[in-house]
Amino acid sequence: MIGQSEAFLAINALIDKIAVFDAPVLIEGETGTGKELAARAIHYGGTRRDGPFVPVNCGALPDQLIENELFGHRRGAYTDARDDQPGLVELARAGTLFLDEIDTLSPKGQVTLLRFLQDQQFRPLGGRREQQADVRIIAASNRSLNQQVEAGQFRLDLLYRLKLMHLQLPPLRHRRGDIALLARHFIEVGSARFGKAAKPFDAATLAWFERHHWPGNIRELENLIHREFLLAEGEQISIPPPSAALATGPASADAIISYRHAKNQAIMDFESRFLTRLIEQANGNVSAAARISGTERRHLGRLLKKYHIPKHPSSL
């Protein structure tokens, strides 16, 4: 985890405090802010550091197989169960089970997880006796679970079980000063991975880094840096802002493509900045934001989801 901004240092200090307590943790933050990295920092900074860290994407858990995935099965539990098969809970014994995208769990999945969290006991499919689990649960979501509860899409009692400890990761745009550090780190990683000599960024690129909204956060930055680093031919890496004027000269197919890309990117940058200010002005109330902007509420909701803008004021 790399950074020196006030927001980054504050979240790092909180991670250090949370790590020593063997309690459930809920990590919330926009897409690409490093939720799994924070979960690993908690795991390896705690008493279970020598145990396994088992990540699972809840959106990939089939509803009809969720109990089998979590708790495993015994031989003969169903037609194809030829051997005992441990579930994710057993695989994470003495360690941490990281439940990513917890907000995507179906109602059935939420009930199954809640029942397990109440006493940390489970029964494999086809098993006769309850077993005691020995696992720490860390969950993550890129959407506010409080808002999911208000919308009737997430169980309040499950939220209480998961949110004993809570982390709200700051978006990259709130970590001023960290962007250049991360960009240089990704250059070093790319240099080692692809066997190409590292290059510095020019001054205009470093200035643009601080102005860009980064709707995809650290993941967007990493992908951009690796692509531009591999394609750079000069002594420095130059990433012109999307709104930069095109070079003058005869029109060409490349110029037309560049113009369209620049226009689309400029529109996306404007929409992302506008929506962020709008939702902050409305204190996270989507209906109020729709009235202020003169936008239909459902359409506004789709835009907020598109740009991964949380429907609540940032806590950092």
N, C-alpha and C positions, 0 to 999 in steps of 0.2 A: 504494500500500500504506500503510494507516493504522494506527497503533498506537504505544503507548509502554510496554507491559508488558515485563517481562524476557524472556519467551518470544519475543515479537515482535522485540525488538531483537537477540536472539541469532540468530534465523533470518535477519534482514536482513543481519547481519554475515557470516553464512555464504554467503548469496547473492552478496554483493560479492566474496568470495574465489573462489567457484566460477566466477563469470561470466568471469573473465580467462583461464581455462584452457579450451582448445577440446577438451573431453572429454565423453563421454556422461554424462548425469545422470539419476538416478531420483528422482522426487518421490513420496513416499507421504503419505497423510493422509486423514482422513475426508471424506465427501462434503460439499461446500460450504466447504472450508477455504481455497480459493483457489489450487489447484495450477496452473491455467493462468496466473493472474496472476504466480505465482512464476516460471513458465517464461518468461514475457515479460520479467520483470525480469532474468533471467539473459541472455536473448538481447540485450536492448537495453543491458545493462551490459557486454557483451563485444565482441570484435573483429569479430563478424558483425552488428553493430547496423544497418549499412546494407543488409544483405541481407534477404530475405523471411523472415517467420515464418509457417510453414504448419502449422496445427493439423489433426489428423485423429482422429476417434473410432474406435478399433480395433474396437469392437463393431459399427460400421456397415460394416466391410469384408467383403463377401461372400467366403466361403472359396474359391469356385471362380474368383474374379476378383482375388484379392489380389495376384498378381504383376503383373497388368495395372494395378491401381490404384497400386502402388508404383513400378513400373518403366516403365509405358507400353507402347506397341506401335508397330510399323512398319506401313506400309500393306500390306495383303494378309496380315497375320498370321492373320486369320480372316475369315469371310464379310463381316461388317459393318465391317471395318477399312479404310475408304476413304481415310484420311489418317494420317500419322504423328501420334501422340498422346503427349505427355510424361506421365510419371507423377509422383507426389508427390515422389519423390526429386529429379527434375529441376526441378520447380517450386520446390523449396527450395534450389536451387544457390546457394552462397555465403552461405546463411543457416541457419535452424534448422527441423528437422522435429519437431513436437511430437506424440508418440504418446500420446494420452489413453486411459485405461482399457486399458492394455497387458495387464492380466490377463484380458481377454476374448478375446485372440487364440486361435484354434484351434491344435491341434498342428501342422497344416500351415503356418499363418501363423507360428508360432514358429520352425519350421525355415527358412522363407523369410527371415525377419528375421535369424536367426542367421547364415545363410550370407552375407548382405549385410554384417553388422557385422564379420565376420572380416577382410575386406580392403577394405570399402567399394567393391566393384566390383559391377556389375549388367549384365544384358543385357536390353534391351526385348524383348517378345514379337515374334518374327519378325526380330529383329536378328541380325547375324552376328558382331559383335565385342563384347567386354566393354568397358564404359565405367567410368571412374573417377568416383566421386561426390565432391562437395565440399559436405558438409552435416554439421551438428552434430545429434546425436540427443538429445532430451530426452523421457523417458517418464514417465508418471504412473499411479498406481493408488490406488484407495481401499481396497484390501485388501492385507494384508502378503504380498509375493511370497515371502518365506521360508516362510510357512505354506502358500502355494500349492505351493511346491516339495515340502514335506513331505507334502502331500496327493496328490502325483503329478499336479498339474494345471498345473505350469509347469516349464519346463526349467531345470535348475540352470546349465548352461553359458550359456544366454541371460541369466539373472540376472547372472552374472559380467560379461558384456559391457555390460549396461545400468547396473550399479551401481558404475561407477568413481568417480563422485561421487554423494552421497546426501543428500537432504533429507527430514526427517520434519516435516511441518507440524503445529503444535500445534492442537488443537481450540479453538473459541472459549471454552469454559468454563475453559480453562487460561490465558486471556489477560485476567485481571482488570484492569479499568481501561480496556480497549480498547473494550468494548461500547458505552459511552456515546459515545465518540468516533465510532465507526462509525455509530451511530444518528443522530447529528447530521449526519454527512456525507450519509447517505441522505436526510435531510430536505432538505438543500440541493440535492441532485440532483433530488429529487421536485419541489421548488419551481420549479427552472429548467425541468424537463421538462413539468410540467403547468400552469404559470402560476398557482400558488396560493401565497399568502404563507406563509413558514415560521412554524412555531409551536414553542414549547419543550415539553419533557416535564414532567409534574408529578413531584414527589419520589417518590411511591409507584411510579410506572412505572420510574424510574431504579433504585430499590432492587430491584424485581422483575427487571430486566435481569440483575443480578448473581447472583440466586438461580436463575434458570432454567437448565436443563441444555443447551439449544440442540443437540438431536440433529442438526438440519440445518445447524448452524454459521452462517457468514456469509450464505449464501443464504437460510436461514430468517429471519434477522434482517432482511435487505433486503426480502424479500417482506412481512413483518409490518409494517415501518415504512411502506412505501409504501401499504399498504392502510389502516392506521389514520390516516395523515396525510391521505389523500384523504377519508376519512369523518368526520374530526374536525370538530365544529361549535363547540366552545368556544374559549377563548383558549389553552388548553393541550391537549396530547395525553395522554390517559389510557388506559393499557392495563392493565386489572385482571388480576391473576393468575387462572389458570383455576379455582382453588379458592375464589375470592372468593364470599362469600355473595350470593345473589340478593336483589334489593330485595323488601321485603315488599309485599303488595298482592294483589288478586284474581288468580287463576291465568289465564293466557292461553296461546295457542299459542306466542307468542314466548318466554314464560318457560319453557315445557317444552323448547323447542329449546335455549335457553341452558343449562338445567340439564343436558341430555344432553351438550352440547358440553363444559361445564365438567367433568362427571364423566369423560368419555372422556379429556380432556386431563390431568386429575389422575392418572388411571391410567397414562397414557403417561409423565408426568413421574416417577412413582414407579418404574415399570419401568426407565426409562432410568438413573436414579440407582442403583437396586439392582444392575443388571447391570454398571454401570461399577465399582462397589465390589467386586462379586463377582469379576470377571475380574482386577482388580488383586490381590485377596487370593490368587487362584489362580495368580498370576504368568503369566497368559496361557494356562494349560493348561485347555482346555475340558472335558476329562474330569474333572479335579480340581474345576473349578467346578460341574459337574453333580453330583458326589458331595456337595460342601459344601451345595448348595442343595436336594438331593433332587429334582433335575429330570432328566428323560430327556435324554441328550446331544444327540440330534437336534433336539428341541424347543428346547433352549437355544441351539443353533447358529442356528436360524431367528430367535430373538429377537435374538441379537447382530447378525445381518445386518439385521434390521428397523430397529434403532436405530443402525446404522453404528458399532458399538463394535468397535474393533480387538481381535483376540485376542492381544494382547501388551501389556506395560506401556508406557505412554507414555514417550518419551525426553525430553520437555520438560515 
